[in-house]
Amino acid sequence: MWDKNPMAQNSSTGALAITAIAFDLGNVLIRVDHGRFCRRLGEAAGDSLQEVYDTVFGSGLEQEYDTGRLSSEEFHQEVCRLFDIDLPFNRFSEWWQGIFDPMEGMAELVAELADRYPLFLVSNTNALHFDYIHRRFPLLRHVRRFILSYRVGSRKPEAAIYQRLIREIHRPPGQCLFVDDLAPYVEAARSHGLEAWQFISPDDFIGRLGRYGLYDAEE
């Protein structure tokens, strides 16, 4: 079924047979700017952007939401309690979701790669974010399986989320290319036997695919 996929040679590891690709979501397939949410909430609460970031993203609160331990409503209530503000859920959701933009060139690349490889998504995310992204970014229609932290109950770089990916791909982990913008998550993926690359930019990623014979931009 996968015999149309190429065999690439990697000088450091020998033969590399990639038959599937697993992408991170934020700052790989789409751009993410947490600062937008932090600025809006900070203006409403009279706090600085950094204070909001540290409280929401640096305290473990977001991690609780991302792993499904808090519902969207509970997360909203806890944020309002911490900042002592009365913010309607609809407005909160609008601010929380309004941090995403397209990543230039990735929608077209994903569509082309989907003709050659089954694609998977492995993301530290939450219900409000993913529901919004799934509606607004059509490139996700090319993804075969979604491995999402709030559904799995585990976030990268924890072992459970990588093991879920390995179960879903139905092939040896070394045949799956894992792509993430964060180096610790890339290293964790390698520790589970996945072929893993750090995403720098669309152009860099396309270039690496080409060098290993995994994609030809001229085709």
Order of alpha helices (4+ residues) and beta strands (2+ residues): beta-beta-beta-beta-alpha-alpha-alpha-alpha-alpha-beta-alpha-beta-alpha-beta-alpha-alpha-beta-alpha-beta-alpha
